[in-house]
Amino acid sequence: MAVVCLSAVVAGCAAPIGRQAPSSRAGRSAAPAEADAGSAGSTADRGAPRPPAVPLALPGLARSEEESSSEAVARRETAARAALETAHRWGVDRLPLKAPQRPVSKPELTPVQGVKLQDGRPPVVYRVPTDEKIVFLTVDDGAEKDREFSRMAAELGVPLSAFVADYLAREDYGYFRDLAAQGDAVNNHTINHRNLKVLGYEQQRDEICRQQDRLEEQIGTRPRLFRPPYGEYNDDTLRAAGSCGIEAVPLWNEEAFPDHMEYRYDDQRLHSGDIILTHFRGADLWPGTMPDLLRRVVNEVTSQGFALARLDDYL
């Protein structure tokens, strides 16, 4: 038979193939003992131990194929229960929706709503062009270094992109190295967080390029993304950023606080590709902690049917 049940083979119960019928030896002298060694009815090996046809624990693909669907379902249900328990432990209403796999190539930026293009300058992006039900969380400045916030983000599987100003981050760059180690990008927000529009080109370039150098030194990678403080920029800003190796300037359409969300557009809703702004701040500066903030963001995003994705995978 061409196909043999795997479970039967593992159990060693497959019948021998190709036995001769007893009548074929009628009238002949007794055959040597080994002729009947494979016969199920042989008295020579009756009761003798027989090794299984194959090892009981199949390796690799064979093992996965042999597993019953009930085992796989049980594992998925256990993982889902554990994830839901984690969400409830952090006070999140529902499990965050899972973002799709990162795109093989970044979306092409064209002059549509939410994208501003100018020859020879990095694009300014408020909304990433995508049809996926995803939005992006970005966190600015770096004053509050709340390890419960970073642990909560990691346990819930929430990606974020930080935009760090040196004067606020320099006392503990280790916090931002830890964020980078768990897969969150650490990007440029200038050295001193000044309004760049009131500075000349060379001053702007110093603010941006020096922070590029500092982050490469402290985090180990040179950022591709830059956000101007307060969202204020002019042509000199874009020209200076491009000269420092910046590839895109993401701004935002929503801003998140621990107790509410603010929307740019009248419909007061998220849209695919929207960028959400928030800040590394503590309860001394706003009504709640950073875990309170993340809880607000996750609940709002999930309730509107969106998943949080990693901005640096799309820009």
N, C-alpha and C positions, 0 to 999 in steps of 0.2 A: 504494500500500500504506500502511495507517495507521501501522504500526510499522516503523521502520528501525533496524537494529542500530547502536548508538552506535559500536562499533569500526569498522564499515564506513564510517560517516560521517566519522569522524576520519581514516581512511585515504584518503578521497576516492574510494572505489570504488563508491559507490551508482550504479546505472544511471539515466540520464535517464528521467523519467516522461512519458508522453504522446506519444512519437514516432509519426509516421504511417508506415504500411507503404509501402515503395517503390512497390508496384503502384498506389497511389492517384494517382500522378502520370503514369501511362502515357499516352503520346500527347500530353502537354502540353508546351509550350515550357519551356525551362530556367528554373527558379525563380531569384530573386535569391540571391546567395551566402549572405546571412544566413539563408535558410530552412533551410540544412543546417548551420548553425553548431553546433547541439547534437547532430548525428548522430555516433555513435561511429565510423561507417564513412567519414566525410567525409574527403576528401584535403586539404581546405583547412587543417584544424587538426592533421593527423596529425604527431606529433612536437613540436608547439608546447607550451611550458610552460603548465600549467593550475593555478590556485590551488586549495588544498584547500577542500572545501565549508564546513568550520568550522575554527577554530584547533585546532592539535594539542594544546595544553594547555587542557583545559576548566576553567573556574573553578568554585569553590564546590561545590554539591551535585552538579553533573554530573560533576565530577572524582571525587568520592567514590563515585558510582555506577559510574563506569567502572573503578575500581580492581578488580583481580582479588582473589578471596578469598585467594590465596596471598600477595599483598603484605601484606594485613592480618594474616594469621597470622604472617608473618615479623616484622612490627613488634611484635606482642604477645609473641612468643617472645624477641625481643631485649630488650624491657623486662623480661620475667620473669627472664631470665638476669642482667641488670644488678641487679635487686632482690635476687636470691638471692646474688649476689657481695657486695653491700653487707651483707646479713645475716651471711654467713660472715666477712666482714672484721671485724665487731663480735663474732664468736664466738657468734652466735645459732644454735641448732640448726636451726630452721625459720623460714621467712618468716612474720612476724606476720600473722594473719588480718585482713582488711580489715573495719572497722566499717561498718554500714549508713549510708545518708545521714542527716544530722541530722534529727530529727523536725520536721515543720511546726509543731506545737504541743507543749509540754512535757507529759509524762504527768500526769494528774490524781492528786493525792496523797489517799489515803483511809487511814483508820486500820487498816492491815494490818500484818503482821509487817515490821519494819524501818522503819516510819513512825510517829512520835508527833505527834499534832495536839492543839492547845489553842487555843481561841478567843482571837483578839487577839494571838497569838504566832507567830513564824516556825516552820514545821515542823522537827522534828528527824528526820533521815533517815540510816539505816544502809544501806538497800538501796533503790534506785530501782525503782518498780514498772514492770517491762517484761518481755515475753516474749522479747525479742531475746537472743541469746547474746553479751551484752556485759557488761563490767565496767569500772570506772573507777579510774585511778591518780591519787592525790593526794600531794603532797609538802609537808611542813611545815617551818616555822622559817626557814631561810635562811642558816645558818652557812657551809656549804660552797657555793662558787660555781664549780662544775666545768664548764668550757666544753666538755670532751669529752662530758660527760653530755648537755648541751643539744644538741650537734651530733649525737650518737648518736640521741637521740629524734627530731630533725628528719629525719635520713637514713632511719631505719626507719619514719617516719610514725606515731610513737607520741604520742598527745595526752596531756597531763597538766594538772592544776590545782594551782597552788601556793597555799599558805596561809602568808603571810609575816608575821613579827613584826619590827617596826621596829628594835628594838635589835640584831638580828642582820643585818638587810638594809641598814641605813643606810650602811655603808661602801662599798657598791657597788650602788646601785639600778640602775645601767646593765645589770647582768647580768639583772635581772628585766624591765627594759624590752625586752631582746633576746628573752627568753622570750615576752613578750606579742606582740612583732613576728612571731614564727613561729607564732602562733595559740594559745598556751597562756595560760590565764586566770591572773591574779595576784589572790588574794583575801585576806581579812582574818584575821589570827591574833593581834591585839592589838598594842599598843605594846611592852609589857615582858614578855610571856609569863608572867604571874602566874596562879596558881590563882584563878579568879574567884569560886569558892564562898566564899572567906574574905573577900571584899570586899563593901562595901555597894553599893547601887544606883548612887549617883553615881560611885563609883570605877570600877565596871564600865563604866558609860556612857562615862567618860573614856577608859578603855583601848580601847574598841571604836570610839567616834566619832572620836577623834584619829587612829587608824590608818586609818579611812575617808578622812579629810582628807589624810593623808600619802600614801596610795596614789593618790588622785585627782591630787595634785600631782606625784608622781614617775612614775606609769605613764600617767596621762591618762584613766583611767576610774574610776568609783566602784564598788567591789565590791557584788555582790548576795548573795554567799555569805560566811559566817563560820564558823570552827571555833574553839571555845574551847580554850585550852591544856590538854593532858592529857585532853581530852574531858570536863572537869569543868564543870558548869553548874547553875544553879537557875532559878527563875522570874524573878528579877531579871535574870539574864543574857539570857534570851529577850526580856524586856520592854525592856531597854536596847538590845539588838541591833535589835529592830524599830523603835525610835525613831531609830536611825541609818541606816535604809534597808535593813537586811538582810532578804532574802526567804526564806532557808532556811539551816539549820544542818546541814551534812553531817558525820556521824561516820564510823564504819568497821566492817567485819566481819573484815578481814584486815590484818595488818601484815607488810611485806616488809623483809627484811634482805639483805645481799649473799650470805649463805650458806644462808638458809632462809626459809620463809614460816610465819607463825603464823595459825591459823584460830580463829574464835570458836566454831564449832559442831563437834559430835562427828564428823560425817562427814568433816571435814578436806578439804572440797571448795569450789570456787567455786560461786556461784549467780547466775543472771541478775540484773543490777542491783547486784551487790555493789560496795562502795567499798573500795579498798585504800589503806591508809595507809603512807607511808614518810617519810623525812626528808632534808633537805639536810645530809648528814654525810660526812666524809672518813675515810680509813684510820686516822687518829689516834683515832677514836671507835668504829669498828666494824671487823669483819674483811673489809675490802675497800674498793674505790673506788665512786663512784657509777655508772660504767659497769658494774662488776660487779653492782651492785644491779639496774640496768635489765635486764641480761642474765638475771638470775634471774627477774625479773617476767615478761619476755616469754616465756621458755621455759616457765614454769609456766602462764601464761595460755593460750598457744598449745597446749600439750600437753593441756589440758582442753577444747579446742574453743571457746575464747572469743576475742573481739576486744576491744581496748581502745578505748573511746569517750571523748568529751570530756564531763566531768560537767556543765559549765556549759550545755551544749546540752539537758540533761534536767531541770535544777532551776532 
